[in-house]
Amino acid sequence: MNNTKASPLIKLSLISLTIGGFSIGMTEFLMMGVLPDLSRSLHVSIPTAGHLISIYALGVVIGAPLMVGLTSHLPPKKVLIGLMLMVLVFNGLFALAPNYPLLLAARFLAGLPHGAFFGIGAVVASKLADPGREARAVSVMFAGLTVANIIGVPLGTYIGHNLSWRLSFLLIAAVALVAVVAIKIWLPALKAASEASFVKSLKIFKQPGLWIIIGISSIGTGGMFAWISYIAPLMTEVAGFGNNTITIIMVIAGLGMAVGNFTGGRLADRFSPLITTCALLICMILALLATVALVHFKTTAIGMTFITGAIGFSVIAPMQMLIMQEAKGAEMLASSVLQASSNMGNALGAFLGGLPIAAGFGYTSPEYVGAGLAFCGFLFCLILMQVHKQQQKAQVVLQ
């Protein structure tokens, strides 16, 4: 009977976190869809406009551990509301900023709450779940990212193409406001983590395996971001699609990401997270190289958009499992660090992917960069396998 009464509360609580994830997903990925519009509006090159993607990722990298550390003594509900208010305010400032330097500053500040929200939200979601349903609860929160790519990003892209990209970011601020209200009403009060627990959790950084996982995430995931950061000019300038079709293309990419998100979770449950991550990074390499060959034909370009999006997002669940397994007792910090490291991949992919474009090698050149980054992530996976084997041997000797 108690479970029956608790279920609606849990569902509403998770929905409030999903809405927050939706607003953050729009904040992160909308820039890719409106990049050409923003570039024309500011009279800067597309690679220069791409720095707005990189600076956001830098904000995530800095903000994730910083926000968790500063707020560890506060109740999670208050922290999550505060983080959503930051998303609201800084996206609003971005929409109103009159020049490129102020846009960079607002974009950096908008990235600060990203990793902490998902890090704290993942722990909160697991605590709100019924026994044995913790992973499903966490996946519901992260589903906000994929729903953002199916609905929010295409809608924002359409508004950006046909009205103004500034209205698109005001829309994000409005969604963040809805998330604030939802969390305020639906999320129950939970006990705050103590400052001592956060200090103790810092010991996870002594583990070599954690740093290798950070390397996999920060470099390997750059393959996807080298591709999606410049997907708009790739599809218009190379595949030959009109600007008015970018919205549909972003929907297709979002559908692929949604399928990949759930597929990656199932694969990680069936096989080990590390083996799954290895296999998916190899698939990412192949998908990026296939994109170069097939993007010149509209039908195959659309197909590769779906496939590459699916593979890119399928690595999220395995990576989450990897770092949670490696950081027992410090899941909140580890989860936020994973978000930070994946956004290092965002920054690295966007920045390195833009270099060959600026050098005149064309809009397919980021795919080669992305394949190289994914290959580096694969090599880190092999190194982690060796570390785990050595740890297992050491445990056998001690026994």
GIGIDA-V346593 format. One record per residue. RES is the residue in three letters. BURIAL is + if it has 24 or more other C-alpha atoms within 12 Angstrom, else -. Layout:
res=RES burial=BURIAL
res=RES burial=BURIAL
This chain:
res=MET burial=-
res=ASN burial=-
res=ASN burial=-
res=THR burial=-
res=LYS burial=-
res=ALA burial=-
res=SER burial=-
res=PRO burial=-
res=LEU burial=+
res=ILE burial=+
res=LYS burial=+
res=LEU burial=+
res=SER burial=+
res=LEU burial=+
res=ILE burial=+
res=SER burial=+
res=LEU burial=+
res=THR burial=+
res=ILE burial=+
res=GLY burial=+
res=GLY burial=+
res=PHE burial=+
res=SER burial=+
res=ILE burial=+
res=GLY burial=+
res=MET burial=+
res=THR burial=+
res=GLU burial=+
res=PHE burial=+
res=LEU burial=+
res=MET burial=+
res=MET burial=+
res=GLY burial=+
res=VAL burial=+
res=LEU burial=+
res=PRO burial=+
res=ASP burial=+
res=LEU burial=+
res=SER burial=+
res=ARG burial=-
res=SER burial=-
res=LEU burial=-
res=HIS burial=-
res=VAL burial=-
res=SER burial=-
res=ILE burial=+
res=PRO burial=+
res=THR burial=+
res=ALA burial=+
res=GLY burial=+
res=HIS burial=+
res=LEU burial=+
res=ILE burial=+
res=SER burial=+
res=ILE burial=+
res=TYR burial=+
res=ALA burial=+
res=LEU burial=+
res=GLY burial=+
res=VAL burial=+
res=VAL burial=+
res=ILE burial=+
res=GLY burial=+
res=ALA burial=+
res=PRO burial=+
res=LEU burial=+
res=MET burial=+
res=VAL burial=+
res=GLY burial=+
res=LEU burial=-
res=THR burial=+
res=SER burial=+
res=HIS burial=-
res=LEU burial=+
res=PRO burial=+
res=PRO burial=+
res=LYS burial=+
res=LYS burial=+
res=VAL burial=+
res=LEU burial=+
res=ILE burial=+
res=GLY burial=+
res=LEU burial=+
res=MET burial=+
res=LEU burial=+
res=MET burial=+
res=VAL burial=+
res=LEU burial=+
res=VAL burial=+
res=PHE burial=+
res=ASN burial=+
res=GLY burial=+
res=LEU burial=+
res=PHE burial=+
res=ALA burial=+
res=LEU burial=-
res=ALA burial=-
res=PRO burial=-
res=ASN burial=-
res=TYR burial=+
res=PRO burial=-
res=LEU burial=-
res=LEU burial=+
res=LEU burial=+
res=ALA burial=+
res=ALA burial=+
res=ARG burial=+
res=PHE burial=+
res=LEU burial=+
res=ALA burial=+
res=GLY burial=+
res=LEU burial=+
res=PRO burial=+
res=HIS burial=+
res=GLY burial=+
res=ALA burial=+
res=PHE burial=+
res=PHE burial=+
res=GLY burial=+
res=ILE burial=+
res=GLY burial=+
res=ALA burial=+
res=VAL burial=+
res=VAL burial=+
res=ALA burial=+
res=SER burial=+
res=LYS burial=+
res=LEU burial=+
res=ALA burial=+
res=ASP burial=-
res=PRO burial=-
res=GLY burial=-
res=ARG burial=-
res=GLU burial=-
res=ALA burial=+
res=ARG burial=+
res=ALA burial=+
res=VAL burial=+
res=SER burial=+
res=VAL burial=+
res=MET burial=+
res=PHE burial=+
res=ALA burial=+
res=GLY burial=+
res=LEU burial=+
res=THR burial=+
res=VAL burial=+
res=ALA burial=+
res=ASN burial=+
res=ILE burial=+
res=ILE burial=+
res=GLY burial=+
res=VAL burial=+
res=PRO burial=+
res=LEU burial=+
res=GLY burial=+
res=THR burial=+
res=TYR burial=+
res=ILE burial=+
res=GLY burial=+
res=HIS burial=+
res=ASN burial=-
res=LEU burial=-
res=SER burial=+
res=TRP burial=+
res=ARG burial=+
res=LEU burial=+
res=SER burial=+
res=PHE burial=+
res=LEU burial=+
res=LEU burial=+
res=ILE burial=+
res=ALA burial=+
res=ALA burial=+
res=VAL burial=+
res=ALA burial=+
res=LEU burial=+
res=VAL burial=+
res=ALA burial=+
res=VAL burial=+
res=VAL burial=+
res=ALA burial=+
res=ILE burial=+
res=LYS burial=+
res=ILE burial=-
res=TRP burial=+
res=LEU burial=+
res=PRO burial=+
res=ALA burial=-
res=LEU burial=-
res=LYS burial=-
res=ALA burial=-
res=ALA burial=+
res=SER burial=-
res=GLU burial=-
res=ALA burial=-
res=SER burial=-
res=PHE burial=+
res=VAL burial=-
res=LYS burial=-
res=SER burial=+
res=LEU burial=+
res=LYS burial=-
res=ILE burial=+
res=PHE burial=+
res=LYS burial=-
res=GLN burial=-
res=PRO burial=+
res=GLY burial=+
res=LEU burial=+
res=TRP burial=+
res=ILE burial=+
res=ILE burial=+
res=ILE burial=+
res=GLY burial=+
res=ILE burial=+
res=SER burial=+
res=SER burial=+
res=ILE burial=+
res=GLY burial=+
res=THR burial=+
res=GLY burial=+
res=GLY burial=+
res=MET burial=+
res=PHE burial=+
res=ALA burial=+
res=TRP burial=+
res=ILE burial=+
res=SER burial=+
res=TYR burial=+
res=ILE burial=+
res=ALA burial=+
res=PRO burial=+
res=LEU burial=+
res=MET burial=+
res=THR burial=+
res=GLU burial=-
res=VAL burial=+
res=ALA burial=+
res=GLY burial=-
res=PHE burial=+
res=GLY burial=-
res=ASN burial=+
res=ASN burial=+
res=THR burial=+
res=ILE burial=+
res=THR burial=+
res=ILE burial=+
res=ILE burial=+
res=MET burial=+
res=VAL burial=+
res=ILE burial=+
res=ALA burial=+
res=GLY burial=+
res=LEU burial=+
res=GLY burial=+
res=MET burial=+
res=ALA burial=+
res=VAL burial=+
res=GLY burial=+
res=ASN burial=+
res=PHE burial=+
res=THR burial=+
res=GLY burial=+
res=GLY burial=+
res=ARG burial=+
res=LEU burial=+
res=ALA burial=+
res=ASP burial=-
res=ARG burial=-
res=PHE burial=-
res=SER burial=-
res=PRO burial=+
res=LEU burial=+
res=ILE burial=+
res=THR burial=+
res=THR burial=+
res=CYS burial=+
res=ALA burial=+
res=LEU burial=+
res=LEU burial=+
res=ILE burial=+
res=CYS burial=+
res=MET burial=+
res=ILE burial=+
res=LEU burial=+
res=ALA burial=+
res=LEU burial=+
res=LEU burial=+
res=ALA burial=+
res=THR burial=+
res=VAL burial=+
res=ALA burial=-
res=LEU burial=+
res=VAL burial=+
res=HIS burial=+
res=PHE burial=-
res=LYS burial=+
res=THR burial=-
res=THR burial=-
res=ALA burial=+
res=ILE burial=+
res=GLY burial=+
res=MET burial=+
res=THR burial=+
res=PHE burial=+
res=ILE burial=+
res=THR burial=+
res=GLY burial=+
res=ALA burial=+
res=ILE burial=+
res=GLY burial=+
res=PHE burial=+
res=SER burial=+
res=VAL burial=+
res=ILE burial=+
res=ALA burial=+
res=PRO burial=+
res=MET burial=+
res=GLN burial=+
res=MET burial=+
res=LEU burial=+
res=ILE burial=+
res=MET burial=+
res=GLN burial=+
res=GLU burial=+
res=ALA burial=+
res=LYS burial=-
res=GLY burial=-
res=ALA burial=+
res=GLU burial=+
res=MET burial=+
res=LEU burial=+
res=ALA burial=+
res=SER burial=+
res=SER burial=+
res=VAL burial=+
res=LEU burial=+
res=GLN burial=+
res=ALA burial=+
res=SER burial=+
res=SER burial=+
res=ASN burial=+
res=MET burial=+
res=GLY burial=+
res=ASN burial=+
res=ALA burial=+
res=LEU burial=+
res=GLY burial=+
res=ALA burial=+
res=PHE burial=+
res=LEU burial=+
res=GLY burial=+
res=GLY burial=+
res=LEU burial=+
res=PRO burial=+
res=ILE burial=+
res=ALA burial=-
res=ALA burial=-
res=GLY burial=-
res=PHE burial=-
res=GLY burial=-
res=TYR burial=+
res=THR burial=+
res=SER burial=+
res=PRO burial=+
res=GLU burial=+
res=TYR burial=+
res=VAL burial=+
res=GLY burial=+
res=ALA burial=+
res=GLY burial=+
res=LEU burial=+
res=ALA burial=+
res=PHE burial=+
res=CYS burial=+
res=GLY burial=+
res=PHE burial=+
res=LEU burial=+
res=PHE burial=+
res=CYS burial=+
res=LEU burial=+
res=ILE burial=+
res=LEU burial=+
res=MET burial=+
res=GLN burial=-
res=VAL burial=-
res=HIS burial=+
res=LYS burial=-
res=GLN burial=-
res=GLN burial=-
res=GLN burial=-
res=LYS burial=-
res=ALA burial=-
res=GLN burial=-
res=VAL burial=-
res=VAL burial=-
res=LEU burial=-
res=GLN burial=-
